[in-house]
Amino acid sequence: MGLEEKVPIITGGASGFGESTARLFSQHGARVIVADIQFDKGVSLSEDANSDEIKISYVHCDVTIDSDVKNVAEFAISKYGKLDIMFNNAGIAGNMDSTILGTDNENFKRVFDVNVYGAFLGAKHAAKVMIPAKSGVILFTSSIASVLCGERTHAYTASKHALIGLMKNLCVELGQHGIRVNAMSPCAIATPLMKNALGMDKSTFDRLINESAVLKGVMPEVTDVAAAALYLASYEAKFVSGLNLLIDGGYSTTNPVFSMALKNKLST
């Protein structure tokens, strides 16, 4: 997939989508740098994955702190002399109250700090390296909340919409320097973030997803997001930029509310 000796940074790379992507990138020859606040998981991942063929480094990083993000970019340059891929994956769900009156002000700010400002910092420090090199790939983890409304909280939905706006703006600017910028928007998948937010175990969560899915017979997994990231980061996607790639089995194509209401009406 053209990732041999490539150097990617993956924020939030110690678990969930990030961990799966880190492992997949490294299997394809990339020299992965995982940036995460989860120290124990980050160290464990780097120790577990490293061999002569597979290389994953861990750097502690809070994506809301400019100096932390700058440090990760500088680590890539000092260790490998370049930065090829910046995957801004770190994100939080925030509180789960979906009402405007129940939305906590500080929580709203926190969601934007991590999901949007953190991604902005990642893109900015990556661009400082990639613009002189006239090449690079910047990726964002968004969500189907970037195209669907009413199913997630105001803070989360607004933050994921904002990410797509940032991605598209960067696509226009950075394309002039040979840098591709894309986003991925997965549906609900049983990541630690999602399970903790909903208070469900994986089997319960998977049953819920199966019942609501448009595409039956398969379950979405973190590896689906990793595979999408691999494609978008690779040479095979050399002319793909400005894309919000939906990984949702067609869920976002339809609104079942009317049909559900009709069935309820006819059954009474």
Backbone bond lengths (Angstrom), bond angles and torsions (degrees), N, CA, C in turn:
res aa  C-N    CA-C-N  psi(-1)  N-CA   C-N-CA  omega(-1)  CA-C   N-CA-C  phi
1 M - - - 1.474 - - 1.526 112.00 -
2 G 1.316 117.55 11.61 1.456 119.78 175.62 1.509 114.85 75.61
3 L 1.346 119.10 23.73 1.461 120.95 179.68 1.523 112.82 -104.25
4 E 1.327 117.68 5.24 1.456 119.97 179.93 1.519 110.28 -58.54
5 E 1.336 115.05 124.31 1.465 123.44 178.76 1.530 113.35 66.74
6 K 1.321 118.66 7.36 1.463 120.57 173.93 1.524 109.60 -72.18
7 V 1.321 115.68 152.15 1.465 121.05 -178.49 1.524 109.17 -117.39
8 P 1.331 117.53 104.72 1.465 121.04 175.52 1.529 111.50 -104.52
9 I 1.321 115.77 145.69 1.458 122.57 166.05 1.515 107.07 -105.19
10 I 1.333 116.62 133.33 1.464 121.37 177.45 1.519 108.03 -123.34
11 T 1.323 117.12 110.87 1.460 119.60 176.92 1.530 109.00 -80.39
12 G 1.320 116.03 148.44 1.455 118.89 -173.15 1.512 110.78 61.44
13 G 1.330 116.08 34.15 1.461 120.56 -171.52 1.509 115.74 -89.97
14 A 1.329 117.54 4.33 1.464 119.29 -176.16 1.521 113.51 -89.07
15 S 1.329 117.79 -10.13 1.464 120.37 179.82 1.523 109.38 -155.21
16 G 1.332 116.10 170.47 1.462 121.74 174.29 1.518 113.88 59.94
17 F 1.351 115.64 -138.43 1.465 120.91 -179.35 1.522 111.17 -57.27
18 G 1.326 116.05 -40.42 1.448 120.09 -176.15 1.510 112.89 -64.35
19 E 1.319 117.02 -45.48 1.465 120.60 179.35 1.520 110.88 -62.58
20 S 1.330 116.74 -46.07 1.459 120.39 180.00 1.527 110.89 -60.47
21 T 1.330 116.58 -40.40 1.464 120.63 179.66 1.523 111.04 -69.29
22 A 1.328 116.55 -40.02 1.463 120.00 178.50 1.524 110.95 -59.28
23 R 1.317 116.02 -44.88 1.464 119.72 179.93 1.540 111.29 -64.98
24 L 1.331 116.39 -42.30 1.464 119.90 -178.45 1.526 111.16 -68.13
25 F 1.328 116.87 -44.57 1.468 120.16 178.26 1.536 110.46 -58.67
26 S 1.335 115.39 -44.14 1.459 118.60 -177.45 1.526 111.22 -66.63
27 Q 1.319 117.08 -33.94 1.467 120.48 177.12 1.523 111.92 -65.20
28 H 1.338 115.65 -23.22 1.466 120.55 178.07 1.519 112.13 -97.53
29 G 1.321 116.29 17.60 1.455 120.05 171.18 1.500 116.84 94.67
30 A 1.334 118.04 2.38 1.462 120.50 179.82 1.516 110.97 -77.08
31 R 1.325 116.45 153.56 1.463 123.88 174.60 1.516 107.37 -100.93
32 V 1.317 116.02 90.14 1.462 122.36 -167.03 1.526 111.85 -83.62
33 I 1.335 114.92 139.23 1.460 121.53 172.80 1.522 107.55 -117.12
34 V 1.320 116.12 115.74 1.464 122.20 178.68 1.521 108.76 -93.26
35 A 1.327 116.24 125.32 1.464 122.67 178.40 1.517 108.23 -114.65
36 D 1.324 117.17 119.90 1.463 119.92 -172.93 1.525 109.44 -160.74
37 I 1.337 115.87 155.26 1.467 119.95 174.91 1.521 111.68 -84.77
38 Q 1.330 117.53 -11.92 1.466 122.01 -177.78 1.533 109.12 -83.07
39 F 1.313 116.26 87.00 1.463 121.97 -171.83 1.525 112.09 -58.93
40 D 1.332 116.98 -53.29 1.461 120.34 -175.76 1.521 111.73 -60.40
41 K 1.345 116.64 -44.04 1.459 119.79 -179.73 1.523 111.40 -68.32
42 G 1.320 116.64 -37.38 1.457 120.09 179.12 1.517 112.04 -64.94
43 V 1.322 116.75 -45.79 1.463 120.89 178.67 1.519 110.43 -64.43
44 S 1.329 116.65 -43.45 1.467 120.78 179.83 1.520 111.20 -61.19
45 L 1.338 117.07 -41.76 1.463 120.90 179.58 1.516 110.82 -63.51
46 S 1.319 117.23 -44.68 1.464 120.18 -178.44 1.530 111.17 -66.18
47 E 1.322 116.83 -39.53 1.461 119.98 179.53 1.522 111.67 -70.92
48 D 1.331 116.18 -36.59 1.457 121.21 -178.48 1.523 112.12 -70.86
49 A 1.340 116.41 -35.31 1.460 120.40 -171.14 1.522 113.36 -88.96
50 N 1.316 118.25 -26.50 1.453 119.66 -170.00 1.521 113.49 -70.45
51 S 1.309 113.81 134.36 1.464 123.26 174.47 1.524 106.15 -155.23
52 D 1.315 116.57 -172.61 1.460 118.68 177.81 1.523 111.63 -64.67
53 E 1.345 116.24 -28.57 1.461 120.00 -176.37 1.530 112.93 -98.54
54 I 1.323 116.74 -27.62 1.468 120.70 -173.27 1.527 109.32 -117.05
55 K 1.320 115.95 127.50 1.458 120.84 -177.77 1.525 110.76 -128.38
56 I 1.322 116.43 120.47 1.458 122.23 173.27 1.529 107.81 -132.77
57 S 1.315 116.54 124.43 1.456 122.27 175.76 1.518 108.89 -106.47
58 Y 1.313 115.54 150.05 1.467 120.21 177.74 1.529 110.02 -117.69
59 V 1.339 115.28 133.85 1.461 122.44 174.37 1.517 108.05 -129.69
60 H 1.322 116.67 125.30 1.466 119.82 177.91 1.524 109.04 -65.81
61 C 1.340 115.95 131.16 1.458 119.67 -175.93 1.520 111.24 -155.02
62 D 1.325 115.51 127.14 1.460 122.98 168.31 1.519 106.11 -99.36
63 V 1.326 116.73 112.59 1.466 120.13 -172.28 1.526 113.33 -66.90
64 T 1.321 118.11 -11.97 1.458 120.54 178.06 1.529 112.11 -86.61
65 I 1.325 117.11 -3.12 1.468 122.01 -179.65 1.526 108.62 -109.08
66 D 1.306 116.74 116.46 1.460 122.12 -175.08 1.530 112.05 -56.43
67 S 1.312 116.86 -43.45 1.464 120.03 -177.55 1.528 111.75 -65.77
68 D 1.331 117.46 -32.52 1.464 120.68 177.08 1.526 111.25 -65.45
69 V 1.326 115.70 -45.85 1.466 120.09 -178.86 1.527 110.16 -67.12
70 K 1.310 116.33 -41.35 1.469 120.69 176.54 1.517 110.29 -59.44
71 N 1.326 117.02 -40.46 1.456 121.55 -179.45 1.523 112.08 -62.42
72 V 1.329 116.63 -39.11 1.471 119.63 179.34 1.526 110.70 -65.47
73 A 1.338 116.85 -43.47 1.460 120.45 178.03 1.528 110.49 -61.93
74 E 1.325 116.66 -41.34 1.463 120.52 178.79 1.524 111.59 -67.50
75 F 1.336 116.19 -33.11 1.462 120.26 176.05 1.527 110.09 -61.43
76 A 1.340 116.75 -43.82 1.463 120.87 179.41 1.529 110.79 -60.11
77 I 1.319 116.23 -43.28 1.469 120.18 -178.84 1.533 110.94 -68.04
78 S 1.332 116.55 -42.95 1.462 119.17 -177.87 1.528 112.10 -68.70
79 K 1.341 116.76 -34.59 1.465 120.28 -176.90 1.525 112.79 -84.82
80 Y 1.340 116.14 -40.01 1.469 119.67 -173.51 1.523 114.47 -121.55
81 G 1.329 117.31 -10.93 1.458 119.93 177.97 1.510 115.29 81.33
82 K 1.351 117.13 6.75 1.459 119.18 -178.94 1.520 110.33 -165.70
83 L 1.316 115.82 169.69 1.466 123.39 172.63 1.520 107.11 -140.97
84 D 1.319 117.16 113.87 1.466 121.58 -175.25 1.523 113.63 -96.99
85 I 1.335 116.56 -34.66 1.469 121.06 -172.40 1.523 108.89 -137.19
86 M 1.321 116.05 131.03 1.464 121.12 173.50 1.520 107.60 -119.02
87 F 1.326 116.23 110.65 1.465 121.66 -179.63 1.523 107.92 -104.51
88 N 1.319 116.57 100.42 1.463 122.68 179.05 1.524 108.81 -82.33
89 N 1.312 114.28 89.65 1.461 121.00 -172.05 1.524 113.13 -107.69
90 A 1.322 118.37 -21.99 1.464 121.57 -175.70 1.527 110.96 -58.81
91 G 1.330 115.27 136.54 1.462 119.23 179.06 1.512 111.03 -167.60
92 I 1.321 115.44 160.47 1.460 121.10 176.96 1.527 109.05 -131.23
93 A 1.328 114.77 156.49 1.469 119.83 178.48 1.517 111.30 -86.79
94 G 1.330 117.17 -31.30 1.456 120.19 -175.85 1.514 111.77 77.16
95 N 1.315 116.36 -174.48 1.459 121.14 178.06 1.524 110.49 -62.89
96 M 1.329 116.36 152.18 1.456 120.24 -171.63 1.524 114.62 -98.10
97 D 1.328 118.39 5.56 1.470 120.66 176.50 1.525 108.82 -70.46
98 S 1.326 117.04 117.86 1.462 121.19 -173.70 1.529 113.89 -92.08
99 T 1.316 117.44 3.57 1.465 120.13 -179.40 1.520 110.60 -92.97
100 I 1.317 116.04 149.30 1.461 120.04 179.59 1.522 111.07 -66.61
101 L 1.332 117.53 -37.19 1.460 119.92 -179.34 1.527 111.57 -74.22
102 G 1.326 116.05 -25.23 1.458 119.43 179.22 1.517 113.64 -90.38
103 T 1.339 117.06 -4.23 1.459 121.20 -179.13 1.519 110.56 -74.14
104 D 1.327 115.51 123.29 1.463 121.00 179.30 1.524 109.86 -79.05
105 N 1.317 116.23 131.24 1.462 120.97 -175.32 1.529 112.46 -60.11
106 E 1.319 116.65 -47.82 1.458 120.28 -177.75 1.526 111.47 -67.13
107 N 1.337 116.89 -35.79 1.455 119.95 176.77 1.526 110.66 -64.70
108 F 1.324 117.09 -40.05 1.471 121.14 178.12 1.533 109.80 -58.45
109 K 1.328 116.23 -45.90 1.463 120.61 179.36 1.523 110.95 -63.71
110 R 1.320 116.28 -40.12 1.468 120.81 -178.42 1.524 111.30 -63.87
111 V 1.330 116.93 -42.18 1.467 120.72 178.47 1.524 110.10 -60.36
112 F 1.335 116.62 -43.15 1.468 119.48 179.01 1.522 111.56 -68.94
113 D 1.332 117.15 -36.16 1.461 120.13 178.54 1.522 111.18 -58.86
114 V 1.329 116.81 -46.29 1.461 120.63 -177.35 1.530 111.09 -77.98
115 N 1.317 116.60 -52.31 1.464 120.66 -170.76 1.521 113.94 -73.09
116 V 1.321 116.95 -35.76 1.471 120.00 -174.53 1.531 111.48 -107.91
117 Y 1.339 116.85 -57.00 1.462 119.57 -178.38 1.527 110.51 -62.10
118 G 1.329 117.41 -40.62 1.458 120.41 177.84 1.518 112.26 -61.13
119 A 1.330 116.31 -41.11 1.460 120.57 178.12 1.524 111.21 -68.38
120 F 1.323 116.36 -37.65 1.466 121.05 176.17 1.528 111.02 -60.19
121 L 1.346 116.36 -45.38 1.462 119.85 179.36 1.527 110.86 -62.78
122 G 1.331 116.66 -41.53 1.455 119.92 178.30 1.513 112.12 -60.35
123 A 1.325 115.88 -44.62 1.465 120.49 179.91 1.530 111.06 -66.04
124 K 1.326 115.90 -39.92 1.473 120.21 -177.38 1.523 111.38 -64.29
125 H 1.339 116.45 -47.70 1.463 118.67 -178.18 1.520 111.60 -72.10
126 A 1.322 117.38 -29.25 1.467 119.89 173.91 1.522 110.32 -67.71
127 A 1.330 116.21 -42.35 1.460 120.43 -178.16 1.531 111.78 -61.69
128 K 1.331 116.95 -33.99 1.467 120.47 179.15 1.522 111.01 -59.92
129 V 1.315 116.13 -31.20 1.460 121.24 179.78 1.523 110.97 -89.41
130 M 1.324 116.49 -39.62 1.458 120.74 -172.42 1.527 113.73 -77.62
131 I 1.327 117.77 -33.47 1.470 119.86 -178.68 1.531 111.38 -60.55
132 P 1.326 119.77 -48.41 1.473 118.21 176.79 1.528 112.96 -63.37
133 A 1.335 116.57 -30.90 1.465 120.23 -179.70 1.522 112.56 -78.57
134 K 1.337 116.65 -14.17 1.465 122.10 -179.44 1.528 112.51 60.59
135 S 1.325 116.94 30.77 1.459 120.62 177.05 1.512 109.11 -165.05
136 G 1.332 115.01 162.05 1.456 120.53 177.49 1.509 111.26 146.60
137 V 1.329 114.46 166.47 1.460 122.20 179.25 1.524 108.31 -132.66
138 I 1.326 116.12 131.44 1.461 121.74 174.65 1.521 107.58 -120.31
139 L 1.334 116.16 126.79 1.460 122.39 -179.56 1.521 110.32 -121.65
140 F 1.324 115.29 151.90 1.456 121.76 176.21 1.527 109.47 -129.61
141 T 1.325 116.61 142.22 1.458 120.39 167.61 1.517 107.93 -93.45
142 S 1.328 115.43 111.66 1.458 120.72 174.51 1.531 107.26 -104.23
143 S 1.318 117.91 -135.39 1.463 121.83 -176.25 1.519 108.10 -169.29
144 I 1.340 116.10 160.77 1.458 117.25 173.28 1.522 110.70 -64.69
145 A 1.344 117.11 -11.43 1.467 120.13 171.73 1.518 111.12 -65.77
146 S 1.339 117.51 -10.21 1.467 120.58 175.88 1.519 111.97 -78.33
147 V 1.350 116.84 -14.95 1.468 120.35 179.33 1.522 112.81 -126.28
148 L 1.337 116.63 -12.13 1.459 121.65 178.10 1.523 109.56 -117.74
149 C 1.309 116.19 146.56 1.461 119.98 179.97 1.526 110.49 -126.98
150 G 1.332 115.01 153.45 1.449 120.72 174.80 1.503 115.55 97.34
151 E 1.341 117.58 -7.56 1.463 120.37 -177.41 1.526 112.76 -103.51
152 R 1.324 118.12 -19.50 1.461 121.62 -179.72 1.524 109.31 -124.71
153 T 1.318 115.99 174.80 1.462 120.07 -176.90 1.523 111.06 -68.01
154 H 1.321 115.60 162.78 1.466 120.44 179.57 1.524 111.02 -62.07
155 A 1.321 117.20 -43.27 1.461 120.49 -178.26 1.527 111.00 -63.15
156 Y 1.318 117.10 -48.16 1.460 120.94 -177.64 1.530 110.97 -65.35
157 T 1.329 116.70 -47.46 1.463 120.42 -178.57 1.526 111.36 -62.21
158 A 1.314 116.46 -45.28 1.472 119.82 179.94 1.520 110.85 -64.06
159 S 1.336 117.01 -38.31 1.467 119.60 -179.32 1.522 111.48 -66.35
160 K 1.321 117.06 -37.64 1.461 119.80 -178.65 1.529 111.68 -74.90
161 H 1.338 116.81 -33.11 1.469 119.24 170.58 1.530 110.34 -62.09
162 A 1.324 115.73 -42.91 1.462 120.60 -178.95 1.525 111.29 -61.28
163 L 1.325 117.11 -38.89 1.461 120.85 179.13 1.524 111.98 -60.00
164 I 1.320 115.92 -40.31 1.465 119.10 179.61 1.527 110.68 -67.80
165 G 1.325 117.45 -38.16 1.457 119.96 175.19 1.516 111.50 -62.54
166 L 1.327 116.70 -42.47 1.461 121.20 177.44 1.518 110.61 -63.09
167 M 1.332 116.46 -44.82 1.461 120.69 -179.93 1.525 111.19 -58.73
168 K 1.326 117.11 -46.04 1.467 120.18 -177.14 1.525 111.69 -67.76
169 N 1.331 117.05 -39.66 1.459 120.02 177.33 1.530 110.90 -62.79
170 L 1.332 115.59 -43.39 1.466 119.83 178.92 1.527 111.52 -65.79
171 C 1.315 115.95 -36.18 1.466 120.47 177.57 1.525 110.64 -55.47
172 V 1.324 116.22 -44.30 1.467 120.82 -178.05 1.527 110.92 -68.33
173 E 1.337 116.12 -48.18 1.463 119.20 -178.08 1.522 111.96 -67.86
174 L 1.327 116.90 -52.49 1.456 120.55 -171.00 1.521 113.64 -78.34
175 G 1.330 116.57 -17.33 1.461 119.06 174.64 1.518 111.96 -59.72
176 Q 1.322 116.65 -28.75 1.464 120.91 178.05 1.528 112.01 -67.15
177 H 1.323 116.14 -14.25 1.461 121.19 179.39 1.531 111.92 -111.39
178 G 1.334 116.39 13.82 1.457 120.26 177.38 1.519 114.13 79.36
179 I 1.339 116.80 17.12 1.464 121.28 -177.43 1.522 109.43 -103.54
180 R 1.322 116.59 128.18 1.460 121.36 178.05 1.528 109.92 -93.68
181 V 1.339 115.89 142.26 1.464 121.40 -178.98 1.527 108.80 -134.22
182 N 1.334 116.27 123.97 1.463 121.70 -178.77 1.524 110.68 -142.22
183 A 1.328 115.06 167.87 1.466 121.20 177.21 1.514 109.58 -134.87
184 M 1.311 114.87 157.63 1.462 122.09 174.37 1.519 108.53 -122.63
185 S 1.322 116.19 136.86 1.460 120.91 -178.47 1.527 109.82 -124.91
186 P 1.321 116.78 90.30 1.469 119.66 178.77 1.520 112.42 -80.09
187 C 1.318 115.02 157.81 1.461 121.44 171.23 1.525 108.42 -78.39
188 A 1.318 116.12 -173.41 1.459 120.02 177.71 1.523 109.65 -64.53
189 I 1.315 116.46 124.60 1.461 123.64 179.39 1.522 107.48 -131.81
190 A 1.309 116.25 147.77 1.468 120.99 -173.08 1.522 112.08 -74.13
191 T 1.327 116.20 66.59 1.460 121.43 172.25 1.526 108.89 -85.75
192 P 1.325 118.13 163.61 1.471 119.50 174.35 1.524 111.87 -56.45
193 L 1.338 117.14 -38.21 1.461 121.26 179.06 1.520 110.97 -59.71
194 M 1.326 116.57 -47.80 1.462 120.73 -176.55 1.523 111.70 -70.46
195 K 1.325 117.16 -43.37 1.467 120.05 -179.15 1.518 111.49 -63.80
196 N 1.325 116.54 -40.58 1.460 119.94 179.08 1.518 111.59 -67.56
197 A 1.325 116.23 -39.29 1.467 120.24 -178.84 1.522 111.32 -63.96
198 L 1.337 116.46 -38.31 1.464 120.68 -177.38 1.525 113.13 -94.47
199 G 1.327 116.92 -10.27 1.461 120.11 -179.26 1.515 113.17 66.82
200 M 1.344 116.77 36.94 1.468 121.57 -179.06 1.518 110.62 -120.28
201 D 1.355 116.11 149.76 1.453 118.69 170.18 1.529 108.57 -82.52
202 K 1.344 116.50 171.07 1.465 120.27 -172.88 1.519 112.27 -63.42
203 S 1.326 118.63 -41.89 1.461 120.45 -176.82 1.526 111.28 -64.66
204 T 1.333 116.96 -41.83 1.465 120.67 178.07 1.520 110.36 -64.89
205 F 1.319 116.07 -43.50 1.460 120.81 -179.73 1.522 110.97 -63.82
206 D 1.334 116.82 -43.89 1.461 120.49 -179.78 1.532 111.82 -62.39
207 R 1.325 117.39 -37.30 1.471 119.77 177.37 1.527 110.43 -63.46
208 L 1.314 116.22 -40.30 1.463 120.65 177.89 1.522 111.43 -62.28
209 I 1.332 116.16 -43.91 1.462 120.54 179.04 1.520 110.98 -64.30
210 N 1.323 117.05 -42.40 1.458 121.01 -179.41 1.526 111.55 -62.35
211 E 1.329 116.95 -40.10 1.457 121.04 -179.37 1.527 111.99 -66.63
212 S 1.327 116.98 -33.31 1.464 120.53 -175.13 1.522 113.47 -97.13
213 A 1.328 117.89 -5.63 1.459 121.27 -173.77 1.526 112.15 -71.12
214 V 1.324 115.95 145.38 1.458 121.88 169.82 1.523 109.79 -78.96
215 L 1.316 116.70 -43.95 1.459 122.27 179.88 1.526 108.99 -92.31
216 K 1.319 116.03 110.02 1.466 121.21 -177.64 1.533 110.86 -91.45
217 G 1.318 115.14 160.11 1.455 120.81 173.11 1.513 115.00 96.20
218 V 1.322 117.29 -13.28 1.463 121.11 176.42 1.521 108.23 -136.58
219 M 1.338 115.67 153.48 1.456 120.80 178.48 1.517 109.49 -112.75
220 P 1.336 117.68 137.69 1.463 119.09 175.66 1.522 110.67 -69.39
221 E 1.318 116.00 137.86 1.467 121.93 -179.49 1.527 109.76 -130.51
222 V 1.321 115.61 163.57 1.462 119.17 178.59 1.523 110.94 -61.06
223 T 1.325 117.51 -27.90 1.460 120.92 179.70 1.528 112.31 -65.66
224 D 1.339 117.62 -23.94 1.461 120.52 176.79 1.525 110.71 -66.44
225 V 1.319 116.21 -38.91 1.463 120.60 177.84 1.524 109.68 -70.02
226 A 1.328 116.53 -40.90 1.464 120.27 177.88 1.526 111.15 -60.78
227 A 1.319 116.83 -41.52 1.465 120.80 179.64 1.524 111.23 -64.99
228 A 1.335 116.63 -38.61 1.462 120.63 176.96 1.523 110.80 -65.58
229 A 1.335 116.13 -41.41 1.461 120.22 178.37 1.527 110.89 -63.62
230 L 1.327 116.01 -39.30 1.463 120.66 177.97 1.522 110.68 -60.46
231 Y 1.306 116.52 -45.38 1.465 119.82 178.77 1.526 111.20 -62.18
232 L 1.325 116.97 -50.16 1.463 120.42 -175.91 1.528 112.45 -65.82
233 A 1.330 116.41 -27.00 1.464 119.95 179.39 1.522 112.73 -84.63
234 S 1.323 116.64 -13.18 1.457 120.83 -170.63 1.525 112.45 -92.06
235 Y 1.334 114.65 171.36 1.457 121.40 177.59 1.520 111.59 -65.45
236 E 1.336 117.10 -26.24 1.462 120.38 178.94 1.530 111.95 -60.44
237 A 1.326 117.50 -22.60 1.469 121.95 178.89 1.526 110.79 -106.06
238 K 1.327 117.63 30.87 1.462 122.48 -172.45 1.525 114.23 -60.63
239 F 1.344 118.11 -21.65 1.465 120.15 178.99 1.526 111.63 -117.73
240 V 1.331 116.25 23.72 1.457 121.91 178.04 1.528 108.34 -106.17
241 S 1.319 115.86 115.97 1.458 120.64 177.82 1.519 109.13 -151.88
242 G 1.331 116.35 147.45 1.462 121.04 -178.55 1.514 113.49 80.14
243 L 1.339 116.94 17.58 1.468 121.39 -175.66 1.522 111.59 -96.56
244 N 1.317 115.61 134.98 1.461 121.96 167.92 1.524 106.13 -103.74
245 L 1.323 116.02 96.79 1.467 121.51 -173.93 1.524 109.93 -83.56
246 L 1.332 116.03 113.10 1.460 121.94 179.92 1.524 110.28 -82.69
247 I 1.324 115.14 127.83 1.460 121.18 178.51 1.526 106.17 -119.18
248 D 1.331 115.17 78.37 1.469 118.99 -169.72 1.520 113.87 -142.31
249 G 1.338 117.32 10.89 1.461 119.37 179.19 1.526 113.61 58.29
250 G 1.330 116.06 29.00 1.461 120.24 178.48 1.512 115.23 84.02
251 Y 1.334 117.55 4.29 1.473 121.02 -176.01 1.521 112.11 -57.02
252 S 1.329 116.92 -39.42 1.458 120.22 -174.52 1.528 113.50 -77.28
253 T 1.337 117.48 -2.59 1.462 119.67 -179.10 1.524 113.02 -82.39
254 T 1.321 117.32 -12.14 1.455 118.74 -172.10 1.520 112.04 -137.86
255 N 1.313 116.16 158.66 1.456 122.98 173.86 1.530 107.07 -124.30
256 P 1.329 117.85 106.64 1.466 120.92 -173.68 1.534 114.49 -84.48
257 V 1.331 117.30 3.68 1.461 120.05 -171.99 1.523 111.85 -60.72
258 F 1.342 117.30 -44.55 1.464 119.74 -178.24 1.519 111.40 -64.32
259 S 1.339 117.31 -46.16 1.459 120.84 -178.54 1.532 110.92 -63.39
260 M 1.341 116.67 -35.80 1.466 120.25 178.27 1.514 110.31 -67.37
261 A 1.340 115.93 -42.89 1.456 119.92 178.75 1.513 110.51 -64.16
262 L 1.345 117.33 -38.55 1.452 121.63 179.58 1.521 111.25 -65.12
263 K 1.329 116.56 -43.66 1.460 120.11 178.22 1.525 111.50 -61.97
264 N 1.324 116.49 -40.91 1.456 120.56 178.62 1.535 110.67 -63.72
265 K 1.331 115.09 -39.32 1.462 120.21 -179.57 1.526 110.86 -66.58
266 L 1.337 116.78 -44.48 1.463 121.02 -177.97 1.515 113.03 -70.09
267 S 1.336 116.03 -24.88 1.465 119.37 -178.34 1.533 112.96 -84.53
268 T 1.339 116.40 -9.18 1.473 119.23 -179.09 1.524 110.87 -95.48
